[in-house]
Structures are given as C-alpha cells and as structure tokens.
Amino acid sequence: MQADAPKIPAKRKPLRTRRKALLRNHIANGFLSTLIWLSRRLPYVGRVKFFGWASAHLISPLIRVPKAYRAWLSMMFPEMSPERIADIARGISDNSGRSLMEMYSGEEFQSRIRDLPLEGDGVDAIQQAREDGRPIVFTTAHFGNYNAARGALIANGFEIGTLYRPPSNPLLNAQYVKYMGSDGGTLFPRDRKGLSAMVRHLKSGKPIKVLFDLHVKQGGELMFFGKPTMTSLSPAELALRYDALLVPFYGIRQPDGLSFRVQIDAPIPHSTPEAMMQTLNDGLEALVRQYPEQWFYAHKRWRRRHQNSANRGDEIS
C-alpha cells in the first residue's frame, strides 16, 4: 500500500516580518485606544462630533482613505464636480468616525437608540414573524450606523444574532467585541464554529443580521450603480433554505449628525438567490444616491470574478 505523502508545513513568515507586523499592531492599537480614551473624557455629543472630525481630518488622510473614496465616488457619480466628490469623501470619513465612537460609547449610545421607533413597510411583517416563531435574515450594509438599527431591533424584542469579522489587528478584538455586544445581542465570530452557531440560531426561529455589500470572490455577478458587482448570495440562500424572511434594514443618520431613523423595508419575495440579492443591491443604490455621505464601504467594491480561485468567498458578515 502506498504511503501518504508527508504534509508540508505552512511556511512561516520571517521573524523580522512578524516583528514588524506586531509592532504595527501595537502602534495602531495604542493610537486608537488613546484617541478613544481621550474622546471618552468629553460629553457624549462632543466626543461623537470630535471623533467624526478626527476621522475626516486626521485618521482617514493618514491612511489615504479619502483617495479610495474619491475614486469610487467619481465612478458612481460621473456628473459630480471634483469639489462635490471631495466634500462627500470627507462626509463619509466623518460618518464612519462617528459610528465607531458611538459603538465605543456603550451604554450612552444604547440609551439613545432603545426607544427609536421602527419605521417602514416591513415593520408589520417582522412583528408577525416574531409572533409565529419564523426566522428572519435581517440584512444591511455599511451605511449610516447599522448598530443603531440593530440595537433598536434588539430593544424591541428581536433576539438578533450577528456574525462578525474580527479585526485584522488581534489587539483590537477584545474591546471591539465588548462594545459591539453592549446592545445585548448574540455575536458569532466569522469562523467555522461561529457559522455553525449562527445557523443553529436561525434554525431555532431567531433572527440573524448579515451585511450584503461586501466584495466576494464568488457569488453572483449582479448590477450595482450600473456596474457588474460580485455579490454574496448567502443571505438569500439562507432565507430560502430555512423559510426565513429576508428583510433589509438601515440606521439612517439624521441631519443633526447624532440621531437616527430606523428603516425596515418590506421582506424580499422568495424567488432565486440572484433576483433576491439584485433587489437588495437596487434598494441600497437608491439609498446611497439619496445619502452618499453615509455609505462607508471603502474597499474595491467592483473587482471582477476571480476566474481561477478555488476558494469560495461568499461573505455573510
């Protein structure tokens, strides 16, 4: 009998490279932790506004985020002037900074969103599903502050489980999980164990929350802002597999920069995963056209299909 070929251990990065990465992680963690600590010395309103300003004028320019924002904004809105594009890019950085500080404000943030009314065409449907014990796949995007909408839903009695991607910097993960879970929801890390736990949560008739605006290596090549866009089919596939409602929801930041409107859209009718996810893309596009400063997905959203990738990349968080 032929012996199995010996397994080749994964090649480790050189020690010097690992040390540099560790040093960068410590610097980033120290910088962010210090900035958050300093901000938390301020009253809630002042700290949220300050962190939005710091994100727009200090942090984002340091890591060249505005350049990425301007690139895809110019593609999305070719009719806009460079000056308007630059204004929107700063607004996006401000919104993302505010959203981060709101999450790290814990109970002070939660006390502001617990009593937010649920609005939109989907409110009656989700309340009926909760009474019937029917699972719900709540799906949203990097828009406004989705933690505001999730917190309001949890405060209204929806036992939402959230699959989250741990920060790439492991030093940031502990405090990230602590504050992200301050709304009382259940968190599932994005690994095999977390995915299994999330599916069990859904199968038991409880709702989950997933993000659908991430780039994926494989999924469905759907349209978004008139461009082919690789879109995860997982939210729709989960809804179909477990007879769950697929419900878009958003936490839309209001003109004062501090309050939110929780919008619950009507459930997406069950059909094919591609058609269901295209409806989600269309709804998000309409919202981004209305509030362009509130969509803060800075990655390369329009990368095409990886033809030779053997790794299925559907992302559901």
Residue pairs with C-beta under 8 A, 6 or more apart in sequence:
12 18
13 21
25 169
25 170
25 171
26 171
28 169
28 171
28 172
29 169
29 171
29 172
32 172
33 175
35 51
35 54
35 59
36 51
36 101
36 104
39 47
39 50
39 51
39 54
39 101
40 47
40 104
40 105
41 47
42 50
44 105
44 108
44 109
44 112
45 258
47 101
47 105
48 98
48 101
48 102
48 105
48 257
48 258
49 98
49 257
50 101
51 97
51 98
51 100
51 101
52 94
52 95
52 97
52 98
52 101
52 257
53 94
53 97
54 97
55 93
55 94
55 96
55 97
55 98
55 100
56 90
56 91
56 93
56 94
56 97
57 90
59 65
59 93
59 97
60 66
60 93
60 96
60 97
65 93
65 298
66 86
66 89
66 90
66 93
68 298
68 299
69 88
69 89
69 92
69 93
69 298
70 82
70 85
70 86
70 89
72 300
72 301
72 302
73 80
73 85
73 88
73 89
73 292
74 80
74 82
74 85
75 225
75 227
75 302
76 225
76 288
76 292
77 84
77 85
77 292
80 88
88 292
88 293
91 292
91 293
92 292
92 293
92 294
92 295
92 296
92 298
93 296
94 293
95 144
95 145
95 253
95 293
95 294
95 296
96 296
98 145
98 253
98 257
99 144
99 145
99 147
99 296
102 109
102 145
102 147
102 148
103 109
103 147
103 179
103 180
104 175
104 179
105 179
106 179
106 182
107 182
109 147
109 148
109 151
109 182
110 151
110 155
110 182
110 183
112 258
112 259
113 148
113 151
113 152
113 155
113 260
114 151
114 152
114 155
115 155
116 148
116 152
116 155
116 260
116 261
116 262
117 262
118 126
118 152
118 153
118 156
118 262
118 264
119 261
119 262
119 263
119 264
120 249
120 262
120 263
120 264
120 265
120 266
121 264
121 265
121 266
122 247
122 248
122 249
122 264
122 265
122 266
122 267
123 264
125 245
125 247
125 266
125 267
126 136
126 158
126 207
126 245
126 247
126 264
126 267
129 135
129 136
129 245
130 136
130 157
130 158
130 207
133 205
134 205
134 243
134 244
134 245
135 202
135 203
135 204
135 205
135 206
135 207
135 208
135 242
135 243
135 244
135 245
136 158
136 207
136 208
136 244
136 245
136 247
137 202
137 207
137 208
137 210
137 235
137 238
137 239
137 244
137 245
137 246
137 247
138 150
138 153
138 158
138 160
138 207
138 208
138 209
138 210
138 247
138 249
139 209
139 210
139 211
139 212
139 235
139 246
139 247
139 248
139 249
139 280
140 146
140 149
140 150
140 209
140 210
140 211
140 212
140 248
140 249
140 250
140 251
141 211
141 212
141 213
141 250
141 284
141 295
141 297
142 211
142 213
142 295
142 296
142 297
143 213
143 250
143 251
143 252
143 284
143 287
143 288
143 291
143 294
143 295
143 296
144 250
144 251
144 252
144 253
144 260
144 291
144 294
145 251
145 253
145 260
146 209
146 211
146 249
146 250
146 251
147 180
147 183
147 251
148 251
148 260
148 262
149 249
149 250
149 251
149 260
149 262
149 263
150 160
150 162
150 183
150 185
150 209
150 251
151 183
151 185
152 251
152 260
152 262
153 160
153 207
153 249
153 262
154 160
154 183
154 184
154 185
155 183
158 207
159 185
159 186
159 206
159 207
160 185
160 186
160 206
160 207
160 208
160 209
161 185
161 186
161 187
161 188
161 197
161 198
161 201
161 202
161 206
161 207
161 208
161 209
162 180
162 185
162 186
162 187
162 188
162 208
162 209
162 317
163 188
163 189
163 190
163 194
163 195
163 198
163 208
163 209
163 210
163 316
163 317
164 177
164 180
164 187
164 188
164 189
164 190
164 317
165 190
165 315
165 317
166 173
166 176
166 177
166 189
166 190
167 173
167 176
177 187
180 187
181 187
185 209
186 201
188 194
188 195
188 197
188 198
188 201
190 317
198 208
199 238
201 208
202 208
202 238
202 242
202 244
203 242
208 238
210 234
210 235
210 238
210 316
210 317
211 315
211 316
211 317
212 231
212 232
212 235
212 277
212 280
212 284
213 284
213 295
213 297
213 301
214 232
214 297
214 299
214 315
214 317
215 230
215 299
215 300
215 301
215 303
215 315
216 230
216 231
216 232
216 313
216 314
216 315
217 230
217 305
217 306
217 309
217 311
217 312
217 313
218 230
218 305
218 306
218 309
218 312
218 313
218 314
219 230
219 231
219 232
219 233
219 234
219 277
219 313
219 314
220 230
220 231
220 232
220 233
220 273
220 274
220 277
220 278
221 228
221 229
221 230
221 231
221 304
221 305
222 228
222 229
222 230
222 231
222 274
222 277
222 278
222 281
223 229
223 278
223 281
224 231
224 281
224 284
224 285
224 301
224 302
225 285
225 288
227 302
228 302
228 304
229 281
229 301
229 302
230 303
230 304
230 305
231 277
231 278
231 281
232 277
232 314
232 315
232 316
233 273
233 274
233 277
233 314
234 314
234 315
234 316
235 246
235 276
235 277
235 280
235 316
236 246
236 268
236 272
236 273
236 274
236 276
236 277
237 273
238 244
238 316
239 245
239 246
239 268
239 270
239 276
240 270
240 273
240 276
245 267
246 267
246 268
246 270
246 276
246 280
247 264
247 265
247 266
247 267
247 268
248 264
248 265
248 268
248 280
248 283
248 284
249 262
249 263
249 264
249 265
250 262
250 263
250 265
250 287
251 260
251 261
251 262
251 263
252 260
252 261
252 262
252 263
252 287
252 291
252 294
253 259
253 260
253 291
253 294
254 260
254 261
265 283
268 276
268 279
268 280
269 276
270 276
284 295
287 294
287 295
288 294
288 295
306 313
